[in-house]
Each structure stands twice: as structure tokens, then as C-alpha cells.
Amino acid sequence: MDAVFPGLVCSPPFLIVIYLVNRTLIPIINPHDKDNLIMAADRFLFLGHDPTVLTERIMYPALSEILQISYASFYFLPLALCVILYFFRETRDDFHIAAATIFMGFYLSYIGYYFIPVLGPRFTMEHLQSVPLKGLWTFEFFRNLLAQAEGRMYDCMPSGHALVSLLTVLLSWRYAKKYFPVALVWTVLLIFSTVYLLYHYVTDLIIGISLGFAVYRWGWPMARSIITRNSWA
């Protein structure tokens, strides 16, 4: 039982189930959304402007297409690192340490949703946008697919996309340096896409990035200590 529970908690299906359950539980546990607070923080940082409105100046169908694909590919970014470490390392310890650290990031973001429920700009600021988002070929497909899968979800604060993507970059630098440039470019596109596509406020990203560094600073050493001590490889 001691081995089964950690394995269950650190499994992708369980992660997705917990994420989807949040849609029902968050409004029950904390029904007071904080979008106005986060919008105010963004306007303070951008001298009275809304970042999502500012990005309209550079909105082009080709860019929207690339960024929507980048956003939709989020889970594949950390998954690719885990696959590399699982199949191309002499020891499995590095895989277990990286995977455990990444899961810490996911679950930390989930906890944050309950303390600061935030829907995001696509629900609260659409009336302020004067330029509609348009892509080329797959834009509408991916956007509608994500909208149907997530529904009305309070999942913005902190940004799990920023938190986990940053963790992947930092772990790539430590364990898979050939993957690092790919992870870095992928992460930059992903993080920018969250604002450009109206999924996140900039404040969400700042908190997510800060927590990403915190997890790497304190969570990674804890995972490494536990896993090397128990020698899971």
C-alpha cells in the first residue's frame, strides 16, 4: 500500500481526474472569484492598461495558430522530458526525481485555485477586446476542444502553465541539456500564448513563475533526497 499510493498520486490519469474535479469543488469551497483583484493588479503593472488588450496590436492569424498549438501542447512539454529521462538514462532515479518535482508543481497550482479562484480574461474581458482571435487551420479546433474539456474552470491563479513549464526548463538544464533549448523555446511560446489567447492575466504568470522557482529550490532537493534514499531505480 505504501508504494501504491505515491504511484497513484503521481500518475497522469489521477492528475487529470483531480483537475476536472476542481471544476465542481472550487465554487463550493470558495465561491468568491478574484478576477477583479487580478485585473486591478495587471492594470497597476501596465499603467492602467490591460495586457490582453495590448496584444491586439500584434494579433495575426498565423501567430494565433502557432500560439494556440503551443498552448494546447502544454502537457507534452513535461511529458517529453520524462520520456527522455525514462528511456535514455542509465538510472531511473533522474526520471523519478524530475517526475515527482513536476507533480509537485501541478498539485501546488491546484491548491492555489481554491485560495484565489480566477476564471481568466476569456470569461471576464471579452467585451473589452476589439480584435477577434482568428487562426488558419487548426485554431478553432483546438480552442473549442479545450473549451469543451475544461468548461467554466477557476484555474488561473497561479498559472500552472507557467509553473510547470518553468520547472521543465530548469529540470531539463539539470538532466537533459540537449532538450533544454527545445524546452526553453516551447516554454516562451507557451507563456506568451496564455496572455495573447486570453487564458491568463500577467499576474497569474508572475505568481506561477515565482512558485516554479520555489518548487525547484525546495521541492526538487526533497524529491531527490527521498528517491535516492529509497533507490527506486
N, C-alpha and C positions, 0 to 999 in steps of 0.2 A: 504493500500500500504506500510506503514511504517513497518508492520510486515511481509509482503510477501517477500520483497527484502532481508532482512537478512536471512530468511528461505531458499530462493533460493540459495544465495551465499554459505550458509553452508549446502548444500545438496551434497551427494556423486556423483549423476549424473552430476551436474553442475561442480564439481571439475574435473571429468574425461573429460568432454567436453572441458574445458579450457586447460587442459593438452594436449589434442590432437590437439587443435587449435595452440598451441605453435609451433608445428612442421612446420606449414606453415608461421607463423608470425615472428618467431625469425630470419630466414635467410633474411627476407625482411627488418626488422628493424635494425638488426645488423649482416651484412654478414661476419664479420671478426672473425673467430673462434680463440680461445685462447689455443688450445691444446698444442702448443709448449711451451707456457709460463708455463702451469701447469706441463708439463713433466719436464721442467727445475727445477721447484720448488721441485718436487718429487726427482729428482736426487741430488739436493742440500741436501735435508734432509737425503737421503740414501747414501751419499758419492759417488755419481756417478753411483749408481745402480738404476734399475727400479724395484719398488716393485712387479709389476705383474710378472716380470721375476724371481725374488727371490722366489716367491711362488711355482715355478715349482718343487722345492726341496721336497715339501710335497704334490704334486698332486697325489691323488689316486682315482680310480673310486668311491669307497664308500663315501669318503669325498666330492667329486664333487656332488654326488647325494644328500647328505644331505644339502649341501650349496645351490644348485640350488633350492631345495624345499623351503628352508628358504628364499631365495631371492624372489621367486615367491609369497610367502605368506605375503609379506610386508603389504598390505592393511588390512589384517586380524588382525595384531598386534594392531593398534589403534582402529579398529572396535570392537574387543573383549572387550577392556576397556570400550568403550562407551555402549556396550550391558550390561555389568555388572552394570555400574552406572545407566543405564536407568531402569533396571528391579529389581535391588536388593538394591536400596537406598530408604530411606523414602521420601526424597525430590528430585525433578528433577533438582534442582539448580546445584548440583555437575556435573550431566551429561552435562548440557548446558555450564558450565564453562570449563570443560575438552574438550568438542567438539569444542567450539569456539577457545580455545588455540591451539588445533591440526590443525584446519583450518588455523589459522594464520601462522603456520609453513609451511603448504603446499603452501599457496599463497606467502609467503616470498621467498621460493625456486623458485617458478615460476618467480618472478620478477628478481631474480638473474640470471636466464638463459639468459635474454635479455642483461644484462650488461656484462656477461662473457660467451659467447656461447662456450660450450665444448662438443665434441662428445663422448670422452671417449676412453679408451685403446682398446676396441674390434674393433674399426674402425682404430685407428692410430698406434697400436703397435703389431698387429697380426703377422707382418713379423719378429718381434724380438723374438717371442715365439718359442721355440724348442720342447716343450712338449704339445701335443694337449690335450684339455679338453675332458674327457670321463667319462660318468656315468655308471649306471647299468640298471635301468628300465625306469624311467620317465625323466631322464636328458634331452634327446633330445626333448621330447615332450614339456616340459616347456620352454626350451631355444628357440625353434622355435616359440612357441606360443607368447612369449614376444617379440621376434624379429619382427614378423609379426604385432603385435599390435602397437608397438612403431615406427617401421621404423627407418629412419635416424634422430634421435632426438638430439638436443643440450640441453641435460637435466642433465648435470653432476655437474655444479658448481652453487650453492652449492649442496651437496648431500642431496636430500630430504629424502632418506632412513635413513641417519644418523640423520638429523634434527628431523624428525617426530618420529623416533624410540626412540631417547633420550627423547623427550617430553613425550612420552607414559610411559617410565620408571619413569620419575620424577613425572608425574601425578598419576601413579599407587602407588608410595610411599606415596603420599598425600591422595589419595582417596580409594585405593583398595589394601591394603597391602598383601592380600592373592594372588593377581595376580602379585605382584611385582617380586617375584623370576622367574616366568614364563616369564614375560616381559623382565627381565634382561638377562636371558639366550638367549631368542629369539633374542634380540637386538644385543648381542655379535656375534651370528652366522650370523645375517643379515649384520652387518657392515663388518665383515671379508669377507663374501661372495662377497661383492661388488668389492673388490680388487682381490681376488682369481679367480673370474669368469670374470675378465676384464671389469667390468661395470664402475668402478670408479678409479680415481687416489687417492692416500692417501691425497693429498692436498684438494681434494673435501670434504673428510670426516672431516678433521680438521676444515674447514670453516663451514661445516654443523653442526658439534657438537658445535662449538662456538656460532652459531646462535641459536641452540636449547636452550642452557643455557640462551641466551639473551631473547628469547621469553618467557621462563619460568620466568625470572627475572622481565621483564617489561610487557609482554603481558598477562600473567596469572592474575596479580593483576588488570589490566584494564578490562579483561573479567569478573572477579569476581565482581568488583565494579558495572559494568553496569548491569549484570544479577541479582544480589541480589537487586539492587535498583529498577529494574523493576519487580522483583518477577515473573519470567516466570514459576515457578513450579505450 
